[in-house]
Every structure is written in structure tokens, then in C-alpha cells.
Amino acid sequence: MQVLRLPLQAPTSVSLEPSKSKLHSGHVVVPEKRPLPRDLLSPSFQDLVDLALFRVFDAAFTLDTRPPRLFPTAETVFGQHFTYHDWLNHGDLETELGRMSFMLANLPERGLPTAFTPIICQVLQAPALMAGWKRAVPQLKERAQEQTLWIIHHMQKQRPAQTEGIRKASFITNPVDYETDEIASDLASQLWARALSEMTTRVCKGQASQDEAEGFLQIFSLLKDPLGGLENIPDRSVECFARILSSVAAVAYQAPRAHASQADWPAAISQAAQEALFLGCPLLEGISHVHFTGHQQLPYAYVPLDKLPRSEFSIPTHVATIVEEMLVNEPDGGCCIAPIAVSTYPTLPLEDAKRIPVIIDGNHRASATMVLRMIAYHPDILTSGDYSVMLDEFCHVHELGVKWKIDLADVLQVLRGSAFHKHLLQSKMSIVRQFLQVDTIPALVVREDNFHTVCQQRPPLADRPRLLLPIHQAIYNDEELGFAFPQAGQVHGRATGFKPMKLIQGGK
């Protein structure tokens, strides 16, 4: 990896606030261009830690050179940017401190459930917050499980009467939110302010213990994702959090005169928490490439296709178009694809403490890749009178669920019914056979709780779209529950660019 020379001198400008004094409050502030490293072709985990440190140092010391940002940590709904008014009210919205302030103030549906109120009140009344918090964690986990079951129960009420056969429409279900209110929202803000204040004091005194680091990460994760957050903190995240803070403290204490101002510890601690949770993602163990574009750092990993559940159906004609593009535009080195976006999320029931990869964006690309695999295994599936046996066998061998089976069947129907696509597939069978070697798909690694995910199934609010909760990923990706979004029922937004990645890893 290139050595990242962190410019630890504070800038000469007055503040990090966008220098757009003549702009009206609704103007969108696009992140400024910045020098970017070259792409990392075979990155190590330490490379990712170094980049995370760059962002934490920036939060702490206001660097001259702004670091690249993980997607979508400088974005809001639809992958859009914040307004000048947002920056004025919440500070630097390229940092987690600003984003947390924005979320707590402006996204009440992402707030704490009303059912958490008595427990959070007890925590806030404790003389030492972390001691009170430790006692409350088992109760909060229990309440989170209860609230998740409550949501599932109300979603199941939408199901139509049982009919013969499997119909796609029977899976489509509107999401349900837990109940929240202004009191719960106010308690969330109090909990965040107190936790950040106490952690800042402990870090500045060099007294932060591993248990306190874990407790702070739990509070941080709970506020970002009240139902799944406490089950989505890998052990590695706690280690990374403590390690990052130690690195910042070493610089702050050893060379204080090198900085024009003291470290902004609340900003550094908030940023370290965001970075640590991301670094704990198990998908990063197979990191293959880091692409830099615009203001963003995009880490790519190869994810097993057979391990990806479905939360939404695709549009079969759209998938057929992608199949066509993959075959026609195939370069000499093998098929390339724009990476899908994948996150890991706790499975249900939450108390099992297991996590699975879920598709955040790119369902059509995943379906196109899977259907080409199926045709590679069963070429006769394009012309056979009854293809159901081959479809059943493929889904059984690869342990694909009912939603995958429905999706593949619909795409097959389009391909079989199109003389153009049948001829294309048969004439390009040498390329199709390469998909016998494809068992993974390149993916941009993200965290769901960093998104302000838009719900397209429900009416928007007065001034913005309605949001989904992170827990909806667990609910809609659960095979036994049988819920599904319609196509584009959830919208995360997309990064500013991408690097096409080869489907066959050996051709990298």
C-alpha cells in the first residue's frame, strides 16, 4: 500500500464548514474533491485500518487533506448529499459526529422504540453510565427480540388467504415499524451525549478500559440500529476501536505542539466507532480490491452467490438485458460486472447471534449471474419442454430458497420466450460455460445502519421519503418468513462510481 502521509497541521481556513456563505440553506453541499490514493489491488486488513485512521485523524485534528469516505457515510437518502442548512445545524456531515446529530434530530422513525423508555431512563439515572448500561444490556436485548416479533406479527397479518401453488404476489408485504415517540427520541439524544462525554473523559485521562470501549460501541450501535445493533458488534470491532483510539491518543499526547488546536475528542471517538464497526465486518476478510473515486473509498470482496438470500424480486426483462450485456460485452479476460452492494446483518432469531450477507443493491446483476450459472449447468433448460426438473435440481444443489426459485423461473420464461435471447445464449455457449466456474460475485462491502434507506412502498412524509429500519433486512431476507419487497421497494442509493470486476477470480 502507498504510505498515507497524514497532514497533521490544522488548515489555515477558519472552519471545516463549507465555504459557501452566499448559498441558500437548501443548497446541496457536494463533498469537495480531494487527492486520492491509487487503487489497492491486493489490500491487506492493515491497509483498511490505515485508511480508517486517516478519517479518525481528520475528525480529531481537521486535516488539510480530507480523506476518502466509505459509502454512504457522507450521504443521506437516495445516496444524495446534505444541504447547507444541515451542515450549519449539525456540523461536519462527512464525519460520524455530524451524521449522528442529523439522525437523532431528523429521523424519528430510526429512533429508540417506546418500549425501551423505562430501561434507558434507569441507565441515565445511574451515577456511572457504563455501569448502569452493562446491567441494562440483557433487558434491551430481550426488548429488541419482543419488538422484532411484534413487527413480524403485524406484517403477517397482511398475508392473503392461502391459495394453491406459489405466487409471487403472496410474498410482497409492506414493512411495519416499531412504535416510537418524542420521549424516546429525547432519551436517545441524552444517552448519546452522556456516553460521548464520559468516554471522552476516560480517553483523555488514558483510563478507558476494554469493557468501557465495548459498552460505548454497544450504545453507538444501538442508537444506529435499535433492534439489531446489539447483535451486530463483532469482537474484532471492539479491538479495532480500542486500537484506533490508542493511536490517536499517542499522537495527541506526544506531539501536542504539532497541532494548531487540541484534538476534538468527541468527533474522534464517534468516527472511531463508525470505523470499528465497519472493520469488524467478516466480509472484509476476503477483501480483493479497494477502488477510490470522487470522495469515496469502495472496498470490494468476492461473496459466495449461494449464501446470498433474496429480500426482493427482480424485473425479469431487466435481468434479460443484463444477461445480454454480459455476453455481448465480454472482454478477452472474462465477464466483468459492476459489483453489487452487500452487508452482513444478524439473522432471526436475534438471540442466535449469527450474521449473514444480504444484498443491499444489485439484485438484477445477482439474478443475471445466477441464471447464467444455471444455463451453464443445464444448457437444455432453454429448449426443454418441461424445465421445472432442471430448475428444481439447480436450486436444490445450490441450496437456493423459494424466492430465488421464483425469480429464476420468471427470468427463464423471458429468455425462453425470446428468439433473440435464445439465439444469443446458444451462440455464446462457450462464454456461458465459463459460469460453471463462477461461485462468487464481486460486491461493495457496506453497513446497512450507515444508510438512510428509503421505503418506496409507503407514502412519503411531508418533507422527505419514509425510511426503512435496519431490522427489515433480517425480516425480508429470512427464508422461513417468506416476505419480499417488490422490485425497487427499497432504495439505498449508489456510490459515485465503480470499477468493473471479473466474475472469475482467477482472471483478476
ROLUMBA-651358 format. One record per atom (N, C-alpha, C): residue in three letters; x, y, z. Coordinates in steps of 0.02 Angstrom, whole numbers, plus 50000, padded with zeros to 5 digits. Layout:
// residues N
alaXYZ
...
//
This chain:
// residues 508
met500424994050000
met500005000050000
met500445006250000
gln500195011549967
gln500535017949971
gln500535020450043
val501055023850062
val501075026850128
val500635033050127
leu500145033250172
leu499715039150177
leu500035044050225
arg500275049450199
arg500585054450241
arg500045059050269
leu499895058150332
leu499355061950362
leu499585069050378
pro499295074050346
pro499495080950359
pro499195083450424
leu499565082850477
leu499285084150543
leu499265091450563
gln499455095950518
gln499375103050532
gln498655105050519
ala498375109050563
ala497695111450552
ala497695116250494
pro497155116550454
pro497135120950397
pro497105128150418
thr497285132550371
thr497265139650386
thr496565142450382
ser496105138850349
ser495415141350345
ser495105141450414
val494595145450423
val494295146450489
val493955140150513
ser493605136550470
ser493245130650493
ser493155125750436
leu492935119650455
leu492805114550405
leu492135115750370
glu491735120050397
glu491075121350368
glu491165123350295
pro490725121050250
pro490815122750180
pro490835130350171
ser491335132550132
ser491415139750122
ser490935142050069
lys490295141950086
lys489775143650038
lys489305148750069
ser489585154250096
ser489195159050134
ser488635162150094
lys488695162250028
lys488175165349987
lys487625160449966
leu487695154149988
leu487205149149968
leu486585149450012
his486005147849983
his485405147450024
his485405140850061
ser484995140350113
ser485025134650160
ser484855128050127
gly484455128050073
gly484265121850041
gly484765119349990
his485305123049979
his485805121049930
his486145114649953
val486235109949906
val486565103649922
val487325104649920
val487655102549973
val488385103249978
val488715096749954
val489025096949896
val489365091149868
val490065090649900
pro490255084849925
pro490925084149954
pro491465086549906
glu491935090249933
glu492465093149892
glu492925087749864
lys493215089249805
lys493705084649777
lys494315084449822
arg494655078849821
arg495235077849864
arg495735073249829
pro496375073649847
pro496855068849820
pro496675061849843
leu496705057149797
leu496535050249814
leu497125045649801
pro497205040449842
pro497725035449828
pro497555031649764
arg498045028249736
arg497895023549682
arg497505017649710
asp497125014349668
asp496755008449690
asp497225003349722
leu496984999949772
leu497364994649805
leu497154988049774
leu497614984549742
leu497444978649703
leu497404972349746
ser497814971749796
ser497784966049842
ser497854968649913
pro497354972249937
pro497414975650002
pro497434970750060
ser497784972850111
ser497794969150174
ser497294972350222
phe497154968850276
phe496714971850326
phe497034978050356
gln497684978050363
gln498034983850391
gln497944989950345
asp497894988850280
asp497754994450234
asp497094997750252
leu496594993650268
leu495934996350286
leu495975000050352
val496364997450399
val496455000750463
val496785007550453
asp497295007750410
asp497645014150397
asp497175019350368
leu496745017250323
leu496265021850293
leu495755024150345
ala495555019650389
ala495095021550443
ala495435026650489
leu496065025450504
leu496435030250546
leu496475037150514
phe496555037350448
phe496565043650412
phe495925047650427
arg495345044250425
arg494715047650438
arg494645049750511
val494895045550556
val494845047350627
val495305053250643
phe495915053250614
phe496355058950623
phe496045065350595
asp495705064650539
asp495375070450509
asp494835073250556
ala494455068750587
ala493945070850634
ala494255074150695
ala494835071550717
ala495155074050777
ala495515080550767
phe495855081350710
phe496325086850702
phe496175091450642
thr495625090250605
thr495455094550549
thr496035095050500
leu496135089750462
leu496715089450416
leu496625093850355
asp497195095950327
asp497175099650264
asp496885095450208
thr497075089150205
thr496845084650153
thr496295080250181
arg495695080950155
arg495145076850178
arg495215069650153
pro495055064750194
pro495135057750173
pro494565055450130
pro494665049850093
pro494105046750058
pro493615043750108
arg492975043750091
arg492455041450137
arg492165034750115
leu492015030550163
leu491635024550149
leu490935026450126
phe490675022850078
phe489985024050057
phe489515020450104
pro488985023650129
pro488715030250113
pro488815035150171
thr489415035550199
thr489495039450261
thr489545046950250
ala489475049250188
ala489415056450175
ala488765057950138
glu488295053050138
glu487685053650100
glu487065052650145
thr486485054450118
thr485855053350152
thr485395049550104
val484745050850103
val484265046950063
val484455046949989
phe484335041249956
phe484485040349884
phe485215041449868
gly485665041149917
gly486365042549904
gly486505049849890
gln486035054249908
gln486125061449896
gln486545064549951
his486725070849943
his487135074349991
his486715078850036
phe487005080850091
phe486655085050139
phe486625092350114
thr486165096150143
thr486095103150123
thr486545107650166
tyr486615113750142
tyr486995118750180
tyr486675119850249
his486015119750251
his485655120450315
his485845114750362
asp485885108650336
asp486085102850377
asp486785103850406
trp487245106250365
trp487925107450389
trp487935112750444
leu487555118050435
leu487535123250486
leu487255120650552
asn486765116250548
asn486435113750609
asn486805108050643
his487155103950604
his487435097750632
his488195097150625
gly488515102150597
gly489245101850592
gly489475097950531
asp490055095050536
asp490375091750479
asp490015085150463
leu489645085150409
leu489245079250391
leu489635074250348
glu490285075050345
glu490715069650320
glu490965065450378
thr490815067450439
thr491035063650498
thr490435060650533
glu490565055450572
glu490025052050607
glu489705056350661
leu490085060850691
leu489795065250742
leu489235069450711
gly489345072150652
gly488835076050618
gly488245071750596
arg488395065750570
arg487865061250546
arg487425058850604
met487735057350661
met487335055150719
met486875060850742
ser487145066950744
ser486735072650763
ser486145073450715
phe486275072750650
phe485755073350600
phe485225067950610
met485435061750620
met484965056250627
met484515057050688
leu484825058750745
leu484435059450807
leu483935065150802
ala484105070350765
ala483675076250761
ala483145075750707
asn483285072050653
asn482865072450593
asn482535065950571
leu482735060350599
leu482465053950576
leu482135050150633
pro481545052550656
pro481245049650716
pro481065042250709
glu480915039950648
glu480745032850640
glu481345028350652
arg481945031150649
arg482545027350665
arg482725027950739
gly482295031150778
gly482435032250849
gly482305026050891
leu482395026750956
leu482285021051002
leu481545019351007
pro481385012951013
pro480685011051024
pro480425013751090
thr479785015251092
thr479465017451154
thr479555012151209
ala479565005751189
ala479645000351238
ala480315000551274
phe480805004151247
phe481455004651280
phe481475010051334
thr480975014351336
thr480995020351378
thr481155018951451
pro480805014251485
pro480965013151556
pro481685010951568
ile481945006851524
ile482625004351533
ile483135009951523
ile483045013951471
ile483515019451458
ile483485024551514
cys482895025751542
cys482845030351600
cys483265027851658
gln483255021351671
gln483655018551726
gln484405019451712
val484595018351649
val485305019251631
val485525026451643
leu485115031151623
leu485295038251630
leu485305040551703
gln484945037051746
gln484935038851817
gln485535036051855
ala485905031451824
ala486475028451857
ala487035033551865
pro487365033751924
pro487925038451934
pro488485037451883
ala488635031151868
ala489135029451817
ala488755026251759
leu488745029651703
leu488325027451647
leu488495020351625
met489145018851618
met489345012451591
met489145006651637
ala489155007851702
ala488945002751750
ala488195001451741
gly487815006751736
gly487095006051725
gly486945002851658
trp487335004551609
trp487235001751542
trp487354994151542
lys487884991951575
lys488044984851575
lys487464980751604
arg487154983351656
arg486584979851686
arg485984979751639
ala485934984751596
ala485334985451554
ala485364981451490
val485964979451468
val486034976251403
val485604969951396
pro485594965251444
pro485154959351436
pro484414961251428
gln484184966351465
gln483494968451459
gln483354971451390
leu483824975451365
leu483734978551299
leu483724973251243
lys484144968251250
lys484134962851200
lys483464959251200
glu483194958151260
glu482544954851266
glu481994959151234
arg482004965651248
arg481504970251219
arg481574970451142
ala482204970251118
ala482314970451046
ala482004964251012
gln482074958451045
gln481774952451018
gln481014952951017
glu480734955651071
glu480004956551076
glu479744961251022
gln480104966751012
gln479894971650961
gln479944968750891
thr480454964650879
thr480524961450813
thr479944956750801
leu479764952750851
leu479194948250844
leu478544952050833
trp478484957850866
trp477884962050858
trp477824964450786
ile478384966650757
ile478394968850687
ile478194963050641
ile478494957250652
ile478354951450610
ile477614949550614
his477334949650674
his476634947850683
his476184952550642
his476314958950644
his475904963750608
his476014963350533
met476594961250511
met476704960150440
met476344953850416
gln476334948750458
gln475994942550439
gln475244943550431
lys474974948450465
lys474254949950459
lys474064952050388
gln474554954350350
gln474414956650282
gln474344950950232
arg474534944950253
arg474544939350206
arg473844937850179
pro473794936450114
pro473144934450087
pro472984927350108
ala472364925350097
ala472164918450112
ala472574913650070
gln472724907850099
gln473134902950065
gln472814900749999
thr473214900649946
thr472974898149882
thr473444892649858
glu473204888849809
glu473624883349783
glu474214886249744
gly474774882749748
gly475364884949712
gly475724890649748
ile476284892549719
ile476704897949747
ile476634904049702
arg476364909349728
arg476264915449690
arg476724920949716
lys477054924449670
lys477504929849690
lys477144935049732
ala476524936649714
ala476154941849749
ala476054940349822
ser476034933849840
ser475914932049910
ser476514933749955
phe477104934949924
phe477694936749963
phe477744944249976
ile477444948249933
ile477514955549938
ile477144958049999
thr477514961250044
thr477244963450108
thr477504970350125
asn477064974650148
asn477274981350170
asn477644980850236
pro478194984550244
pro478554984550307
pro478154987950362
val478284985850423
val477974988750483
val478534991250528
asp478434996950560
asp478924999750606
asp478714998550678
tyr479194998550723
tyr479014998550794
tyr478765005450813
glu478455005950872
glu478185012350895
glu478745016450929
thr478765022750914
thr479225027250948
thr478875033850961
asp479175038151000
asp478855044551016
asp479395049651034
glu479175055751049
glu479655061151064
glu480055059851127
ile479745056551176
ile480105055051238
ile480685050251223
ala480545045051184
ala481075040251167
ala481625043751126
ser481435048251081
ser481925051951042
ser482365056351086
asp482055059551134
asp482435063851180
asp482915059751223
leu482685053851245
leu483115049551285
leu483715047051244
ala483605045751179
ala484155043651136
ala484685049151132
ser484475055351125
ser484945060951123
ser485325061651189
gln484965060751245
gln485295061151310
gln485805055551319
leu485615049551298
leu486065043751304
leu486695044851263
trp486615047351203
trp487195048551160
trp487655053951190
ala487355059451213
ala487755064951240
ala488145062651302
arg487805058951345
arg488135056751407
arg488675051551393
ala488525046751350
ala489015041551333
ala489635044751302
leu489535049451257
leu490095052651223
leu490505056851271
ser490165060251317
ser490515064351366
ser490935060051413
glu490645054651439
glu491005050351485
glu491585046751450
met491475044551388
met492015041251352
met492585046051337
thr492405052251320
thr492915057351307
thr493345058451369
thr493025058851427
thr493395059851490
thr493865054051503
arg493625047951493
arg494035042051507
arg494625041651459
val494505043051395
val495035042751345
val495565048051359
cys495345054151375
cys495815059651388
cys496255058251448
lys495985054451496
lys496375052651555
lys496775046251545
gly496685043151487
gly497035036851474
gly496775031151516
gln496135031451534
gln495845026551580
gln495305022251549
ala495195022651484
ala494665018851452
ala494845011451451
ser494425007251482
ser494545000051484
ser494214996751423
gln494384990351414
gln494094986451359
gln493344985851369
asp493114984851431
asp492394984451444
asp492044990951428
glu492364996551443
glu492055003051427
glu492045004251352
ala492565002051318
ala492565002651245
ala491994998551215
glu491904992451240
glu491354988251216
glu490684991451232
gly490614994051292
gly489984997251312
gly489815003251268
phe490315007251252
phe490185013051209
phe489975010751139
leu490325005751112
leu490135003151046
leu489425000451047
gln489224997251102
gln488534994751107
gln488035000451105
ile488165005751141
ile487715011551140
ile487685014551070
phe488265015351040
phe488305018150973
phe487905013850923
ser488005007350926
ser487665002850879
ser486925002550893
leu486725002750956
leu486005002850973
leu485665008950945
leu485975014750951
leu485675020950926
leu485615020850850
lys486085017750816
lys486055017350743
lys485545012050720
asp485455006950761
asp485015001350742
asp484724998450806
pro484175001150832
pro483924999250898
pro483754991950907
leu483544988350855
leu483354981350864
leu483914976450848
gly484304977750797
gly484844973050779
gly485524975150802
gly485594981250826
gly486264984050840
gly486654980350893
leu486334978050945
leu486694974650999
leu486954967750978
glu486684965050923
glu486914958550898
glu487374959350838
asn487584965450824
asn487974966650763
asn488634970150779
ile488954967850834
ile489594970650855
ile490104964950859
pro490464963450806
pro490964958150809
pro491504959650860
asp491814954450887
asp492364955350935
asp492924959550905
arg493034958550840
arg493564962350807
arg493434969850809
ser492794971750809
ser492634978850811
ser492854982050876
val492764978550932
val492974981250997
val493734982050998
glu494094977150971
glu494824977550968
glu495044983450925
cys494724984250867
cys494904989750822
cys494754996550853
phe494194997050888
phe494005003350920
phe494535005550971
ala494735000851014
ala495245002451064
ala495915004151031
arg496085000450979
arg496725001550945
arg496735008350910
ile496195010250877
ile496175016650842
ile496225022450892
leu495855022050947
leu495885027350997
leu496575027951027
ser496905022351038
ser497595022451065
ser498065026051016
ser497975024850952
ser498395028050901
ser498305035550901
val497675037750905
val497535044950906
val497815048150970
ala497715044651026
ala497955047351090
ala498715048051089
ala499065043151059
ala499795043451057
ala500035049651021
val499715051350965
val499895057250927
val499725063550966
ala499125063650996
ala498905069651032
ala499345071251092
tyr499575066051126
tyr499955067151188
tyr500705068051175
gln500965064851123
gln501685065151111
gln501905071451074
ala501465074151033
ala501665080050994
ala501115085250992
pro500885087651051
pro500325092351051
pro500485098851014
arg501115100751011
arg501285107150979
arg501245106750903
ala501175100750877
ala501135099950804
ala500455101950777
his499985103350822
his499305104750802
his499115111750823
ala498735114950779
ala498515121850794
ala497955121750846
ser497655116150856
ser497115115750906
ser497145108950939
gln496825108350998
gln496805101951032
gln496365097150993
ala496465090751007
ala496065085650972
ala495325086550989
asp494895085750940
asp494175085750950
asp493995078550968
trp494015076951032
trp493925070051053
trp493225067351040
pro492685071151051
pro492025068451034
pro491975066350960
ala492265070550916
ala492245068850844
ala492675062750830
ala493265062350862
ala493715056650851
ala493395050150876
ile493095050350935
ile492795044350964
ile492205041950922
ser491785046650900
ser491215044850857
ser491455041650792
gln491965044650762
gln492225042050699
gln492545035250709
ala492905034450764
ala493215028050779
ala492695022550787
ala492125024250817
ala491585019350825
ala491315017150757
gln491185022050714
gln490945020350647
gln491435015950610
glu492075017750613
glu492585013950577
glu492665006950606
ala492645006350672
ala492744999850704
ala492194994950687
leu491574997350686
leu491024992850668
leu491094990450596
phe491314994850552
phe491424992750482
phe491994987750477
leu492544989150512
leu493124984650508
leu492974977750535
gly492464977150578
gly492284970650605
gly491894966250557
cys491704968950499
cys491304965050451
cys491694959050426
pro491434953050434
pro491814947050413
pro491954946750338
leu491554950250297
leu491674950250225
leu492354953350208
leu492604957650251
leu493254960850237
leu493834956050242
glu493724950150271
glu494254945150274
glu494444942750204
gly493974943450156
gly494114941550088
gly494174947550042
ile494404953150068
ile494454959350029
ile494904958149968
ser494674960449910
ser495034959149848
ser495314965449815
his494964971049825
his495144977149789
his494844983049827
val495204988649828
val494914994949854
val494955000049798
his494375002449778
his494325007349723
his494195014249753
phe494545019249728
phe494445026149750
phe494155030149693
thr493615033649707
thr493295037749655
thr492925043549688
gly492965049449658
gly492635055349687
gly492905056649757
his492465056249807
his492675057049876
his492635050449914
gln492545044849877
gln492375038449909
gln492925033149906
gln492925028949957
gln493335022949961
gln492855017049956
leu492935012849905
leu492475007449891
leu492835000749897
pro492754997149953
pro493084990649961
pro492664984949931
tyr492984980949888
tyr492644975549854
tyr492894968849880
ala492424964149888
ala492594957349907
ala492174952649865
tyr492414946449857
tyr492024941349821
tyr491604937549872
val490944937349860
val490464934449907
val490144928249875
pro490094922649912
pro489784916649884
pro489064917949863
leu488914916549800
leu488234917749774
leu487714913549810
asp487884907249824
asp487394902749854
asp487214904649925
lys487614909049956
lys487484911150025
lys487064917550030
leu486874920249972
leu486514926549972
leu485764925249968
pro485384926850020
pro484654926150017
pro484364931749975
arg483714931349962
arg483374936649924
arg482884940349970
ser482884946949964
ser482384950950000
ser481894954249952
glu482064954449888
glu481604957449839
glu481664953849773
phe481124954349734
phe481114951249668
phe481384956149616
ser481614953249561
ser481874957349506
ser481354958249452
ile481504962449404
ile481094963149343
ile481404958649291
pro481064953249270
pro481384948349226
pro481664951349161
thr481304956049131
thr481554959049068
thr482204962949080
his482264965949139
his482874969549156
his483454964649164
val483324959049196
val483834953849204
val484054951249135
ala483574950249090
ala483744947849023
ala484194952848987
thr484084959248997
thr484514964348966
thr485224963948993
ile485284962849059
ile485954962249089
ile486304955949064
val485934950449057
val486224944349028
val486504945848959
glu486114949348919
glu486334951248852
glu486974955348854
glu486994960348899
glu487584964648904
glu488194960748926
met488104956048972
met488664952048997
met488964947748941
leu488544945148898
leu488784940748844
leu489074944648786
val488764950248768
val488984954148711
val489624957948726
asn489674960548788
asn490244964848806
asn490794961048840
glu490774954548838
glu491264950448874
glu491964951548844
pro492444954048885
pro493124955148860
pro493524948648857
asp494124949048830
asp494544943148824
asp494694939848891
gly494744944048943
gly494924941449009
gly494354938449048
gly493754938249020
gly493184935449055
gly492664940649072
cys492064938249088
cys491494942649103
cys491654947249162
cys491484953649154
cys491544958449208
cys490844960949227
ile490784963449288
ile490144965749312
ile490254971449361
ala489784976049362
ala489804981249414
ala489654977849481
pro490074978549531
pro489954975049594
pro489274976749624
ile488944971649651
ile488344972849689
ile488554975849757
ala488074977749799
ala488234980149867
ala487964975149917
val488374973149965
val488194968050013
val488394970250083
ser487954968650131
ser488094969950202
ser487994963350239
thr488294962750298
thr488114957250342
thr487614959850394
tyr487144955550412
tyr486634957650461
tyr486434951650503
pro486254952750567
pro486044947250610
pro485444943550581
thr485444936950589
thr484874932950568
thr484364932550624
leu483774930050606
leu483254928750656
leu483274921450676
pro483134919950740
pro483024924650795
pro483674928150816
leu483604934350839
leu484184938450854
leu484634935250907
glu484334931550953
glu484734928851008
glu485224923450984
asp485154921050922
asp485634916150896
asp486314919150882
ala486354925850878
ala486984929450868
ala487354927050805
lys486984925550752
lys487274923750688
lys487164929450638
arg487614930050589
arg487544935250538
arg487604932050468
ile487244935050421
ile487274932650352
ile487394938550306
pro487694937350247
pro487744942750197
pro487064943750164
val486884949950153
val486244951550119
val486384956550063
ile485994956050009
ile486064960549952
ile485744967249969
ile486134972549966
ile485874979349978
ile485684982649912
asp486074981349860
asp485944984049794
asp486244979349742
gly485884978249687
gly486154973949634
gly485784967449625
asn485144967149644
asn484764960949636
asn484744958549563
his484694963249516
his484654961249445
his485314958149422
arg485884961049444
arg486524958249425
arg486634951349456
ala486394950549518
ala486454944049550
ala486024938849514
ser485414940849494
ser484974936149458
ser485264934349391
ala485544939249355
ala485844937849289
ala486424932949296
thr486834933949346
thr487404929349357
thr487164922449375
met486644922049418
met486394915449439
met486054911749381
val485684915349339
val485344911849284
val485854909349232
leu486394913049222
leu486924910649177
leu487274904549206
arg487354904349271
arg487624898249303
arg487164892349290
met486514893549299
met486034888149290
met486034885549218
ile486064890049169
ile486084887949099
ile486744884249084
ala487294886349116
ala487924882849107
ala487884875649132
tyr487534874649187
tyr487444867949215
tyr486934863949174
his486424867349149
his485874863949114
his485724867549048
pro486144866648996
pro486024870248933
pro485344868748902
asp485084862748914
asp484434860848884
asp483854864548915
ile483974868148969
ile483434871649003
ile483124877048959
leu483494879148907
leu483234884248861
leu482724881448811
thr482764874948798
thr482344872148745
thr481894866448769
ser482034863548826
ser481644857848850
ser480914859848861
gly480464855048844
gly479754856548853
gly479574857948925
asp479834853848971
asp479704854949042
asp480384855949077
tyr480504862149096
tyr481154863749126
tyr481134863649202
ser480564862149231
ser480484862649304
ser480944857949342
val481074851949313
val481504847149348
val482214849949353
met482464852849298
met483134855749299
met483174861749346
leu482654865849346
leu482634871549393
leu482634869149465
asp482224864049479
asp482194861349547
asp482874858549568
glu483194854849523
glu483844851849539
glu484364857149553
phe484394862249510
phe484884867649520
phe484784871049588
cys484164872649604
cys484024876049667
cys484174871549727
his484044865049719
his484184860349774
his484934859649786
val485304858649731
val486034857649737
val486364863849768
his486134869749750
his486444875949773
his486094878949833
glu485614875249861
glu485264877149923
glu484954884149917
leu484634885349860
leu484294891749849
leu483574891349873
gly483344896649904
gly482674896849932
gly482124897949881
val481514898249906
val480924898849862
val480934905349823
lys481154910849854
lys481154917249818
lys481654917149760
trp482224913949771
trp482704913149715
trp482384909049659
lys482044903649678
lys481734899249628
lys481214902949587
ile480794906849620
ile480284910749584
ile480614915749537
asp481134919049561
asp481474924049521
asp481794920949459
leu482144915349468
leu482464912049412
leu481954909349362
ala481394906849387
ala480874904249342
ala480594909849298
asp480484915649328
asp480224921349289
asp480724923649236
val481364923749254
val481874925849205
val481924920649149
leu481904914249167
leu481934908949117
leu481354909549067
gln480774911149093
gln480184911849049
gln480304917348997
val480604922849018
val480754928248971
val481274926048920
leu481814922848943
leu482344920648898
leu482094915448848
arg481704910648872
arg481444905348829
arg480944908048778
gly480594913348798
gly480094916148753
gly480364921148704
ser481004922548706
ser481324927348661
ser481784923748613
ala481614923848549
ala482044920648499
ala482734923848498
phe482754930448509
phe483404933948509
phe483844931348566
his483564931048627
his483974929048684
his484164921648680
lys483714917548656
lys483894910448649
lys484464909548599
his484424913048543
his484964912548493
his485624915248522
leu485574920948557
leu486184923848587
leu486514919048635
leu486114916148680
leu486394911448729
leu486694905348696
gln486364902748646
gln486624896748612
gln487254898348572
ser487274904248541
ser487874906148502
ser488464907948546
lys488324909748608
lys488854911748655
lys488954906348709
met488794900148692
met488814894848742
met489524893848770
ser490034895448731
ser490724894748756
ser490834899648814
ile490524905448810
ile490574910248866
ile490144908048924
val489534905648907
val489074903348960
val489404897849001
arg489774893348968
arg490084887749005
arg490594890249057
gln490864896249047
gln491324898949097
gln490984899849165
phe490324900449163
phe489964901549225
phe489934895249269
leu490164889649242
leu490254883749284
leu490764885049339
gln491224889749325
gln491754891449373
gln491554897149420
val490964900149407
val490764905949446
val490354903749507
asp490634904449565
asp490254903049626
asp490244909049674
thr490574914549653
thr490564920649694
thr490384926549649
ile490234932149680
ile490084938149643
ile490434944049677
pro490734948649639
pro491064954349671
pro490554958949703
ala490724961449762
ala490254965549800
ala490604971149836
leu490284976949836
leu490484982549877
leu490254981049948
val490714981249996
val490534979650066
val490304986050100
val489704985750129
val489414991550163
val489094989250229
arg488874994150269
arg488484992750329
arg487784995750320
glu487274991750332
glu486584994050324
glu486424999950369
asp486684999950431
asp486495005350477
asp486795012050459
asn487255012250410
asn487505018750385
asn487045021850333
phe486585017950306
phe486135020450255
phe485515023750286
his485235028550250
his484565031050264
his484125027950209
thr483955021650219
thr483635017650167
thr482915019750155
val482745021250093
val482085023750076
val481595017950065
cys481005018650094
cys480455013850083
cys480005016650029
gln479975013149972
gln479565015449916
gln478845012849919
gln478705008249965
gln478035005349969
gln477535009550008
arg477795014050049
arg477355018150091
arg477395025450070
pro476855029250081
pro476845036250061
pro477415040150095
pro477705045050060
pro478225049150091
pro477955053550146
leu478405055950188
leu478215060750239
leu478165067650207
ala478025072750247
ala477905079450218
ala478505082150182
asp479105080950208
asp479705084150180
asp480245079350157
arg480105072850160
arg480615067950139
arg480295061050132
pro480665056250103
pro480395049550097
pro480335046050165
arg479915041150168
arg479875036750226
arg480475032050225
leu480735030450284
leu481325026150288
leu481155019150312
leu481575014550294
leu481555007750322
leu482005007550384
leu481895002450425
leu482325001150482
leu482854995950462
pro483444996250492
pro483934990950477
pro483674983950490
ile483244983050541
ile482984976350557
ile482584973450500
his482324977650456
his481944975050399
his482374970550355
gln483044971450355
gln483474967050316
gln483434959950343
ala483424959150409
ala483374952450437
ala482694949350421
ile482174953450425
ile481494950850415
ile481374948950342
tyr481564953150295
tyr481434951650225
tyr481904946550195
asn482484945550225
asn482954940550200
asn482864933750233
asp482424933250281
asp482294926950315
asp481884922350269
glu482144916550254
glu481804912150207
glu481154909350234
glu481134907850299
glu480544904750327
glu479954909550331
leu480084915950343
leu479544920750349
leu479194921950282
gly479574921750228
gly479274922350162
gly479024929250144
phe479354934550169
phe479184941350149
phe479654943550092
ala479404948150051
ala479824950849997
ala479614957949981
phe480114962049962
phe479974968549933
phe479794967649859
pro479374971949832
pro479334972149759
pro479984975049732
gln480094974449667
gln480694977349638
gln480724984849653
ala481314987049678
ala481424994049697
ala480974996149755
gly480754991349794
gly480364993149854
gly480784996449907
gln481434995249905
gln481914998549949
gln482455001749905
val482655007749922
val483165011249883
val483705013849930
his484315011649918
his484885013749959
his485275019449927
gly485235020149862
gly485685024749828
gly486325021149808
arg486705024249763
arg487315020949739
arg487915025549745
ala488495022449748
ala489125026149751
ala489215030249688
thr489685034949691
thr489785039549634
thr490075036049573
gly490395030449582
gly490695026749527
gly490815019649548
phe491125015749504
phe491285008849520
phe491835006449473
lys492145000949491
lys492634997649448
lys492344990949428
pro492264989649362
pro492024983049342
pro492504977649367
met492224972349394
met492634966949422
met492474960449385
lys492994956249376
lys492904949949341
lys492534944949385
leu492084941249354
leu491694936349391
leu492114930249410
ile492584928449367
ile493024922749382
ile493654925449416
gln493734923949480
gln494274927049518
gln494954925349490
gly495034919549462
gly495684917649434
gly495914922249379
gly495434925949350
gly495614930449296
gly495764937449319
lys495834938349385
lys495954945149412
lys496634947649390
//
